[in-house]
Every structure is written in C-alpha cells, then in structure tokens.
Amino acid sequence: MQNLKRIMPIFSLLMIVVSAAPAADWPQFRGPNRDGISAETGLMKQWPVDGPPELWSYEGLGEGFSSVAIADGTVYTCGMIDRQGYLFAFDLDGNRKYKVSYGPEWAKGGNYPGTRTTPTIDGDRLYLMSGQGRIACHDAKTGERIWQVGTLDKFDGKNIRWGISESVLIDGQNAICTPGGKNATVVALDKATGQTVWTTKGLSEPSAYCSPLVVERGANRLILTLAEKSIVGIDAGTGKVHWTVPHKVSYDIQAVSPAYENGMMFVTNGYRHGSHGFALSADGTGIEKKWFEKSLDVHHGGVVLVDGHIHGAGTRGQWICLELAGGNVKFSDKLVGKGSVIYVDGRLYGYGERGQVGLIKITPGGYETVGSFRVTKGGGPHWAHPAISDARLYLRHGDALMCYDIKAR
C-alpha cells in the first residue's frame, strides 16, 4: 500500500504532462513545412473495415476546394456563398466559431467556381489569398480583417484561366504571394501592415496555381516556386531572382509545389509532362538539371518525399514511388487513383478524385493498402488535400467538412 501511495503522485504527474503535451498543428496548406508531412505519431496503423469513425461533420461551407488549417484548437477553411468568399473557424468539436466574408471570390461558372486558398496561421494572425488575387490578413481568433491588398491592381497583374490558386507563405516578417505582375511575379509584403517589401524585378510572368515554399541552401534562404513558363529560385530576403529554368506545360498549370531535400529539387506536372530532378549549387544561386522521368505526372495532388523517395499519383491515376537522386521508378500501383497525398506516422494518406480515401503502407516491394473508405458527403470534385492534427483526419468535399478519429487504440 505504501508503494502504491508513492507511485500514485508520480503517475498523476505523468498524466498531467501527457495531457498537457501540445497537439501537432497543421497550420497551413500541406502541413507545418508545406511538404505534406507531419511529425505527429500515435495514429492507427490499420483502419477498421469501414474506415475510421467520423467524429463530426459540417455542411454549409459553400463552393470551394480549400483544405483546412488547424492551430491552437481551431479549424479554419474557406468557402464561397453567393459569389462571396467566407472564412470559417470551428472548434475541435465542430462547433462554428465564426463565418466572416473576405470579399468576392472566383465565380466564373465554367472554370470551377469556389475558393482555392487554404488559410495560413501565424501566431494570432491568419492570411489568405482569394481567387481574385486579394491577399488579406485577419485576426485568427475573431476573424476581423486587419489589412487587405488587391495584388492584381497594385502590381499590374492579370488573373489566370482558373483563378489565382495559392496559399500565402509566411517567412519571417514577410507574407509571400504570386500576383504575376510586371516586375512582380512574386512579391513580399510586410505581414503586419501589407506594405510592399520587395518584388521580383526582371521577372514578369503570370502566376500558375503554385504555392511557394522556402528552403535553406548554404548561407542563403530561397523561395522555390513555378510561374507560367518557368521554375524560379528567389532570394527570400531581397527578391533577387537567382535563376529561372524554362518550363512550358499544357494550359500553363504548374500547380504542384517543388519538393526539396539536401540540394535536390523535384518538379512535376500533369498531362504527361512527367517529372524532373535538379541539383542546386552549394549556395543555391545556381541550378543544374539531373534527370527526367515521364511516368509520374502529378496534376495538382501534390507529392511527399520520404526516405529519399517521391510518392504521388499521376494524371492517369497510377501511384508511383520514384528515387529522388536518379529519377528511377521503384514501384507503382493504382491505389485510390488520381488524387492528393500526405504522409504522417509511417503511412501515406491518399484522397482520390472519385472520393476514395486510403491508408497506405510503404513496403520494400510496393504499396499496401491497410484501410479504405469512401467520402459520401459534399459535392463536386474531390480536390481539397487532406490534413491531420491531434490524431484527427480532416477532409473537405465541396460544401462539407468531415473530421475522423485516427488515434491508435
């Protein structure tokens, strides 16, 4: 009994520490580092026959393809209702905290109307980019707008065929976006005020549906992104364009952000344009093409880079494992068909464009599906990327948002 009395305070302390451990947030498009990967653990390694249990759902988001961001116990996404864009915030039980209009959204009927941007959470502020090219900063807790800039007007840009489709990148004090203006393909705004910090002088290509990311190479920080006809590397501090690589593709759709690791950059495009591997110089100011591979041609579902291998779904629905170093195909499978992918706790999560969701194990010899279910709520294309935070899987399908319990038992 005495031993039990001594153990109980220790056990209680451990329980307090565990319960106080912070949840793994997913604060922006494609996760903490914008690469579709989270370090969260403790998730199911295999799903029940009918998939993981649904905790809650919400229907009433309006039209759109925005994914969700999760930070500090709040879930954020965007939707279009009556041609107006709305920012939604929910608590972790699915109760709506607020619904705030941020102005006109992409409403052209034949060009997939609805929202594109996923909110980016940075401390107590939130940033988004409308399909009409308006970047805005909001108070994350209340939804109140702090500032807004119409980037197409300010930087002499022109909207693109299917509307501006990017999620804002926050780098230090800067909010980075791609209005595609004259000497302003990419711009940095002061995240506190919206004032211009720099523009890409000498680079005037239109935007191309790509969300930029920032990497470090040598002593330099680089913004990597794709414009209408080029792959570009930009100094994150000054906006200097270090290099461009000509890259013309069908419909000027450059929707997949580059993947990067240890000086190697991966770029892919749909419509049979395949994949490319590039090596950056030691300081990142130069670039050299290393290989081309034709079978992995990702349209807009993204890729993940795991243990030196790229994983993603091509335009014709084939999932492919590709070596980053040399571009060699290791294996392939149909899985959930063409769609989006993220990677958390040793598993791929695939969300196919026909609504099939798969939990996928990577083995030395190929992929193994260890759980699957179909999304039946919502409507329109299944294009929003999945998100995971605090052992919960979030899926958006048109008007509907679903939350599933994927915690290991």
Beta strands, then each sheet from edge to edge (+ up, - down):
strand 1: 37-38
strand 2: 54-59
strand 3: 69-71
strand 4: 74-81
strand 5: 84-91
strand 6: 96-104
strand 7: 120-122
strand 8: 125-129
strand 9: 134-139
strand 10: 145-150
strand 11: 169-171
strand 12: 174-177
strand 13: 187-190
strand 14: 196-199
strand 15: 213-217
strand 16: 220-226
strand 17: 230-235
strand 18: 241-246
strand 19: 259-261
strand 20: 264-268
strand 21: 275-280
strand 22: 287-293
strand 23: 304-306
strand 24: 309-313
strand 25: 319-323
strand 26: 329-333
strand 27: 339-344
strand 28: 347-352
strand 29: 356-363
strand 30: 366-374
strand 31: 387-389
strand 32: 392-397
strand 33: 400-405
sheet 1: 1+ 27+ 28- 29+ 30-
sheet 2: 2+ 33- 32+ 31-
sheet 3: 3+ 4- 5+ 6-
sheet 4: 7+ 8- 9+ 10-
sheet 5: 11+ 12- 13+ 14-
sheet 6: 15+ 16- 17+ 18-
sheet 7: 19+ 20- 21+ 22-
sheet 8: 23+ 24- 25+ 26-
end
